[in-house]
Amino acid sequence: MGWDVLATDLPDVIESVLSDNIAKNTPNLPLGSGMIQVRALDWTVPHDLWSWDNDSTIASPTGVIPSHAPADGVSRLGPPFDLVITADTVYSPALAQPLVLTLKALSELSQYQSSSGSVRYPPIYVCLERRDPNLVDQTLALAGEMGAFAAKRIPPNKVAQAMDKGGLLWDREDWDGVEIWTLTRKSR
């Protein structure tokens, strides 16, 4: 759709699934599509230790970022971001706070001043499967408490309409338990 995309995950997921999925699907994109880059981002690493100057890692579990020479002629994607999307990332109580802190940091790194002079933040979309309702509710509540986010669920009929419009004609059962939420930072 013309967007440049920075996809992140842990190194083992990048190696076992993400890189292969991107490699298999990139040739199917229409001409004029934006670029996609993949880098490791461990949510448990504080954002002041992140590095946007590395080709493979933003934040590693060890806290050590390997040195990598930049790819010739390719600029690395980094903040500010116009949009943040996270999918299937609400699955562990131990990772709820690191996820919220990561989303908060990404929104702060991407803030901009609107034409009226107020500080604005990019929209954040959280797509999840409600496997553990208590965990989902606690994570969304935590987002409100820690990040000054307002969480709002996109109604299922709007999601279905958008998928139909995009050509994804899935059966209703395929979407059972899937929710998309918007997290909106309050402007200063």
Order of alpha helices (4+ residues) and beta strands (2+ residues): beta-alpha-beta-beta-beta-alpha-beta-beta-beta-alpha-beta-alpha-beta
